[in-house]
Amino acid sequence: MSLKQPAHRAGKGIRSPRAIGTTLVALGLASIGLLGDGAGRSQPTAPPPLQTKPALTPEPGKSPAASGELDPSNKEKELLERIRKLKAPRWRSFGSCRYDWSAWRLSEGDVRTTAVECGEPPVAASIAVHCPSLKLTRRTGAGPWEEWRLPLSVEESKPIGGEDRMTASLCANAKPAVAPAATGSTAKPKPSPNPKPNPNPNPKAP
């Protein structure tokens, strides 16, 4: 007597090869879709850090702008001063007079002299200024020097007014006179406070 083997229904128990193949194909497509989504989207990345150089610390006593420059030497300062004077206008006007600003000469007693022209037509004259006392004197041509006096303003004298502004501008920018080295213990007598008119080219200090 033969025993009948029980029949297995499709879809239960062991699956058919066709069903297994269909499942594998579905799983493959799903994995491909996931990979495609990951590959198609670029992940956001942070920008690289900025490479900055450390700030330079200026030396004590110097500003950052001047830290890279060297201070000029004494010789360079003298040349810069000469350049500034050469670029300045020769004649400067104060009131109705104009003064030869580049021709100031320093003489004994801290007296500074130069040429001056006043009026129209201009009358040539010479002027001397003593900055310590803020006094001045004039002379016309080869005549004698006038008495030392305080400078006049434009309101005080229209022909030669403006001396006050000229004196202030000169003495504010004039370098102090260097006293000569003493050769002995005997001191020279001081000039009188109100000297008489001096016919010499350079008047004595008041």
ROTI-377487 format. One record per residue (C-alpha): residue number from 1; residue in three letters; x, y, z. Coordinates in steps of 0.5 Angstrom, whole numbers, plus 2048, in hexadecimal, padded with zeros to 3 digits. Each point is the difference from the previous one (the first is absolute). Layout:
<atoms>
<atom seq="NUM" type="ALA" x="X" y="Y" z="Z"/>
...
</atoms>
This chain:
<atoms>
<atom seq="1" type="MET" x="800" y="800" z="800"/>
<atom seq="2" type="SER" x="803" y="807" z="7FE"/>
<atom seq="3" type="LEU" x="800" y="806" z="804"/>
<atom seq="4" type="LYS" x="7FE" y="807" z="7FD"/>
<atom seq="5" type="GLN" x="805" y="805" z="801"/>
<atom seq="6" type="PRO" x="7FC" y="807" z="802"/>
<atom seq="7" type="ALA" x="7FF" y="805" z="7FB"/>
<atom seq="8" type="HIS" x="803" y="807" z="802"/>
<atom seq="9" type="ARG" x="7FC" y="806" z="7FE"/>
<atom seq="10" type="ALA" x="804" y="805" z="7FC"/>
<atom seq="11" type="GLY" x="801" y="806" z="804"/>
<atom seq="12" type="LYS" x="800" y="7FD" z="807"/>
<atom seq="13" type="GLY" x="806" y="7FC" z="803"/>
<atom seq="14" type="ILE" x="805" y="800" z="7FA"/>
<atom seq="15" type="ARG" x="800" y="805" z="7FB"/>
<atom seq="16" type="SER" x="800" y="7FF" z="7F9"/>
<atom seq="17" type="PRO" x="806" y="802" z="7FC"/>
<atom seq="18" type="ARG" x="7FD" y="806" z="7FC"/>
<atom seq="19" type="ALA" x="7FD" y="803" z="807"/>
<atom seq="20" type="ILE" x="807" y="800" z="803"/>
<atom seq="21" type="GLY" x="803" y="803" z="7FA"/>
<atom seq="22" type="THR" x="7FB" y="805" z="800"/>
<atom seq="23" type="THR" x="801" y="802" z="807"/>
<atom seq="24" type="LEU" x="808" y="800" z="7FF"/>
<atom seq="25" type="VAL" x="7FF" y="805" z="7FA"/>
<atom seq="26" type="ALA" x="7FB" y="805" z="804"/>
<atom seq="27" type="LEU" x="806" y="800" z="806"/>
<atom seq="28" type="GLY" x="805" y="801" z="7FA"/>
<atom seq="29" type="LEU" x="7FC" y="806" z="7FE"/>
<atom seq="30" type="ALA" x="7FF" y="803" z="807"/>
<atom seq="31" type="SER" x="807" y="800" z="801"/>
<atom seq="32" type="ILE" x="802" y="803" z="7FA"/>
<atom seq="33" type="GLY" x="7FB" y="806" z="801"/>
<atom seq="34" type="LEU" x="803" y="801" z="807"/>
<atom seq="35" type="LEU" x="807" y="800" z="7FD"/>
<atom seq="36" type="GLY" x="7FD" y="805" z="7FB"/>
<atom seq="37" type="ASP" x="7FD" y="804" z="805"/>
<atom seq="38" type="GLY" x="807" y="801" z="804"/>
<atom seq="39" type="ALA" x="804" y="801" z="7FA"/>
<atom seq="40" type="GLY" x="7FC" y="805" z="7FD"/>
<atom seq="41" type="ARG" x="7FF" y="804" z="806"/>
<atom seq="42" type="SER" x="807" y="804" z="802"/>
<atom seq="43" type="GLN" x="801" y="800" z="808"/>
<atom seq="44" type="PRO" x="801" y="808" z="802"/>
<atom seq="45" type="THR" x="807" y="801" z="802"/>
<atom seq="46" type="ALA" x="803" y="806" z="805"/>
<atom seq="47" type="PRO" x="804" y="805" z="7FC"/>
<atom seq="48" type="PRO" x="808" y="7FF" z="802"/>
<atom seq="49" type="PRO" x="802" y="804" z="805"/>
<atom seq="50" type="LEU" x="803" y="807" z="7FE"/>
<atom seq="51" type="GLN" x="808" y="800" z="801"/>
<atom seq="52" type="THR" x="802" y="806" z="803"/>
<atom seq="53" type="LYS" x="806" y="803" z="802"/>
<atom seq="54" type="PRO" x="802" y="802" z="807"/>
<atom seq="55" type="ALA" x="7FF" y="808" z="801"/>
<atom seq="56" type="LEU" x="807" y="803" z="800"/>
<atom seq="57" type="THR" x="801" y="804" z="807"/>
<atom seq="58" type="PRO" x="803" y="807" z="7FF"/>
<atom seq="59" type="GLU" x="806" y="801" z="805"/>
<atom seq="60" type="PRO" x="7FF" y="804" z="806"/>
<atom seq="61" type="GLY" x="7FF" y="808" z="7FF"/>
<atom seq="62" type="LYS" x="7FF" y="7FF" z="7F8"/>
<atom seq="63" type="SER" x="7F9" y="800" z="7FD"/>
<atom seq="64" type="PRO" x="7FE" y="7FA" z="7FB"/>
<atom seq="65" type="ALA" x="801" y="805" z="7FA"/>
<atom seq="66" type="ALA" x="807" y="802" z="802"/>
<atom seq="67" type="SER" x="802" y="7F9" z="802"/>
<atom seq="68" type="GLY" x="803" y="7FF" z="7F9"/>
<atom seq="69" type="GLU" x="804" y="806" z="7FF"/>
<atom seq="70" type="LEU" x="806" y="803" z="803"/>
<atom seq="71" type="ASP" x="801" y="806" z="803"/>
<atom seq="72" type="PRO" x="804" y="805" z="7FC"/>
<atom seq="73" type="SER" x="807" y="802" z="802"/>
<atom seq="74" type="ASN" x="803" y="807" z="802"/>
<atom seq="75" type="LYS" x="803" y="801" z="7F9"/>
<atom seq="76" type="GLU" x="7F9" y="7FE" z="7FD"/>
<atom seq="77" type="LYS" x="7FC" y="804" z="804"/>
<atom seq="78" type="GLU" x="805" y="806" z="7FE"/>
<atom seq="79" type="LEU" x="7FF" y="7FE" z="7F9"/>
<atom seq="80" type="LEU" x="7F8" y="800" z="801"/>
<atom seq="81" type="GLU" x="800" y="807" z="803"/>
<atom seq="82" type="ARG" x="804" y="803" z="7FA"/>
<atom seq="83" type="ILE" x="7FB" y="7FC" z="7FB"/>
<atom seq="84" type="ARG" x="7FA" y="804" z="804"/>
<atom seq="85" type="LYS" x="804" y="806" z="800"/>
<atom seq="86" type="LEU" x="801" y="800" z="7F8"/>
<atom seq="87" type="LYS" x="7F9" y="7FE" z="7FF"/>
<atom seq="88" type="ALA" x="7FD" y="806" z="804"/>
<atom seq="89" type="PRO" x="7FF" y="806" z="7FC"/>
<atom seq="90" type="ARG" x="805" y="806" z="800"/>
<atom seq="91" type="TRP" x="7FC" y="806" z="802"/>
<atom seq="92" type="ARG" x="7FB" y="800" z="805"/>
<atom seq="93" type="SER" x="7FB" y="806" z="800"/>
<atom seq="94" type="PHE" x="7FD" y="803" z="807"/>
<atom seq="95" type="GLY" x="7FC" y="806" z="7FF"/>
<atom seq="96" type="SER" x="803" y="804" z="7FA"/>
<atom seq="97" type="CYS" x="807" y="7FE" z="801"/>
<atom seq="98" type="ARG" x="803" y="7FA" z="7FE"/>
<atom seq="99" type="TYR" x="806" y="7FC" z="803"/>
<atom seq="100" type="ASP" x="806" y="7FC" z="7FD"/>
<atom seq="101" type="TRP" x="7FE" y="7FA" z="804"/>
<atom seq="102" type="SER" x="806" y="7FC" z="7FD"/>
<atom seq="103" type="ALA" x="805" y="805" z="802"/>
<atom seq="104" type="TRP" x="800" y="801" z="807"/>
<atom seq="105" type="ARG" x="807" y="800" z="803"/>
<atom seq="106" type="LEU" x="802" y="7FF" z="808"/>
<atom seq="107" type="SER" x="805" y="805" z="802"/>
<atom seq="108" type="GLU" x="803" y="802" z="807"/>
<atom seq="109" type="GLY" x="7FB" y="801" z="806"/>
<atom seq="110" type="ASP" x="7FA" y="7FB" z="7FD"/>
<atom seq="111" type="VAL" x="7FF" y="805" z="7FB"/>
<atom seq="112" type="ARG" x="7FC" y="7FE" z="7F9"/>
<atom seq="113" type="THR" x="801" y="804" z="7FA"/>
<atom seq="114" type="THR" x="7FD" y="800" z="7F9"/>
<atom seq="115" type="ALA" x="7FD" y="804" z="7FA"/>
<atom seq="116" type="VAL" x="7F9" y="803" z="800"/>
<atom seq="117" type="GLU" x="7FC" y="804" z="7FB"/>
<atom seq="118" type="CYS" x="7FA" y="804" z="802"/>
<atom seq="119" type="GLY" x="7FB" y="804" z="7FC"/>
<atom seq="120" type="GLU" x="7FF" y="801" z="7F8"/>
<atom seq="121" type="PRO" x="804" y="802" z="7FD"/>
<atom seq="122" type="PRO" x="804" y="7FB" z="805"/>
<atom seq="123" type="VAL" x="806" y="804" z="804"/>
<atom seq="124" type="ALA" x="805" y="7FB" z="802"/>
<atom seq="125" type="ALA" x="803" y="800" z="807"/>
<atom seq="126" type="SER" x="803" y="7FC" z="805"/>
<atom seq="127" type="ILE" x="7FD" y="7FD" z="807"/>
<atom seq="128" type="ALA" x="803" y="7FD" z="806"/>
<atom seq="129" type="VAL" x="7FC" y="7FC" z="805"/>
<atom seq="130" type="HIS" x="802" y="7FE" z="807"/>
<atom seq="131" type="CYS" x="7FC" y="7FB" z="802"/>
<atom seq="132" type="PRO" x="802" y="7FF" z="808"/>
<atom seq="133" type="SER" x="7FD" y="807" z="801"/>
<atom seq="134" type="LEU" x="7FB" y="800" z="7FA"/>
<atom seq="135" type="LYS" x="803" y="807" z="7FD"/>
<atom seq="136" type="LEU" x="802" y="802" z="7F9"/>
<atom seq="137" type="THR" x="803" y="806" z="7FC"/>
<atom seq="138" type="ARG" x="800" y="802" z="7F9"/>
<atom seq="139" type="ARG" x="805" y="804" z="7FC"/>
<atom seq="140" type="THR" x="7FF" y="802" z="7F9"/>
<atom seq="141" type="GLY" x="806" y="7FF" z="7FB"/>
<atom seq="142" type="ALA" x="806" y="802" z="803"/>
<atom seq="143" type="GLY" x="7FD" y="804" z="805"/>
<atom seq="144" type="PRO" x="801" y="7FF" z="808"/>
<atom seq="145" type="TRP" x="7FC" y="7FB" z="804"/>
<atom seq="146" type="GLU" x="7FA" y="803" z="803"/>
<atom seq="147" type="GLU" x="7FF" y="7FF" z="808"/>
<atom seq="148" type="TRP" x="7FD" y="7F9" z="802"/>
<atom seq="149" type="ARG" x="7F9" y="800" z="801"/>
<atom seq="150" type="LEU" x="7FA" y="7FB" z="800"/>
<atom seq="151" type="PRO" x="7FD" y="7FE" z="7FA"/>
<atom seq="152" type="LEU" x="7FA" y="804" z="7FD"/>
<atom seq="153" type="SER" x="7F9" y="7FD" z="7FE"/>
<atom seq="154" type="VAL" x="7FC" y="801" z="7F9"/>
<atom seq="155" type="GLU" x="7FC" y="805" z="805"/>
<atom seq="156" type="GLU" x="806" y="804" z="802"/>
<atom seq="157" type="SER" x="803" y="801" z="7FA"/>
<atom seq="158" type="LYS" x="7FE" y="7FF" z="7F9"/>
<atom seq="159" type="PRO" x="806" y="801" z="7FC"/>
<atom seq="160" type="ILE" x="804" y="7FB" z="804"/>
<atom seq="161" type="GLY" x="7FB" y="7FC" z="805"/>
<atom seq="162" type="GLY" x="800" y="7F9" z="800"/>
<atom seq="163" type="GLU" x="807" y="800" z="804"/>
<atom seq="164" type="ASP" x="7FC" y="7FC" z="806"/>
<atom seq="165" type="ARG" x="7FE" y="7FA" z="7FC"/>
<atom seq="166" type="MET" x="807" y="800" z="7FC"/>
<atom seq="167" type="THR" x="804" y="800" z="807"/>
<atom seq="168" type="ALA" x="7FB" y="7FB" z="803"/>
<atom seq="169" type="SER" x="801" y="7FB" z="7FA"/>
<atom seq="170" type="LEU" x="808" y="801" z="800"/>
<atom seq="171" type="CYS" x="801" y="7FF" z="807"/>
<atom seq="172" type="ALA" x="7FB" y="7FB" z="801"/>
<atom seq="173" type="ASN" x="804" y="7FB" z="7FB"/>
<atom seq="174" type="ALA" x="807" y="803" z="801"/>
<atom seq="175" type="LYS" x="805" y="7FC" z="804"/>
<atom seq="176" type="PRO" x="804" y="802" z="806"/>
<atom seq="177" type="ALA" x="806" y="803" z="7FF"/>
<atom seq="178" type="VAL" x="806" y="7FC" z="802"/>
<atom seq="179" type="ALA" x="805" y="804" z="805"/>
<atom seq="180" type="PRO" x="807" y="800" z="7FF"/>
<atom seq="181" type="ALA" x="804" y="7FC" z="804"/>
<atom seq="182" type="ALA" x="803" y="804" z="806"/>
<atom seq="183" type="THR" x="808" y="801" z="7FF"/>
<atom seq="184" type="GLY" x="801" y="803" z="807"/>
<atom seq="185" type="SER" x="7FD" y="802" z="806"/>
<atom seq="186" type="THR" x="7FF" y="808" z="7FE"/>
<atom seq="187" type="ALA" x="7F9" y="801" z="7FE"/>
<atom seq="188" type="LYS" x="7FE" y="805" z="7FA"/>
<atom seq="189" type="PRO" x="7FC" y="806" z="802"/>
<atom seq="190" type="LYS" x="7F9" y="800" z="7FE"/>
<atom seq="191" type="PRO" x="7FD" y="805" z="7FB"/>
<atom seq="192" type="SER" x="7FC" y="806" z="802"/>
<atom seq="193" type="PRO" x="7F9" y="7FF" z="800"/>
<atom seq="194" type="ASN" x="7FF" y="805" z="7FB"/>
<atom seq="195" type="PRO" x="806" y="801" z="7FC"/>
<atom seq="196" type="LYS" x="801" y="806" z="7FB"/>
<atom seq="197" type="PRO" x="7FF" y="7FF" z="7F8"/>
<atom seq="198" type="ASN" x="805" y="7FC" z="7FE"/>
<atom seq="199" type="PRO" x="803" y="801" z="7F9"/>
<atom seq="200" type="ASN" x="803" y="7F9" z="7FF"/>
<atom seq="201" type="PRO" x="7FD" y="7FB" z="7FC"/>
<atom seq="202" type="ASN" x="7FE" y="7FC" z="806"/>
<atom seq="203" type="PRO" x="7FD" y="803" z="806"/>
<atom seq="204" type="LYS" x="801" y="7FE" z="807"/>
<atom seq="205" type="ALA" x="7FB" y="7FD" z="804"/>
<atom seq="206" type="PRO" x="7FB" y="804" z="804"/>
</atoms>
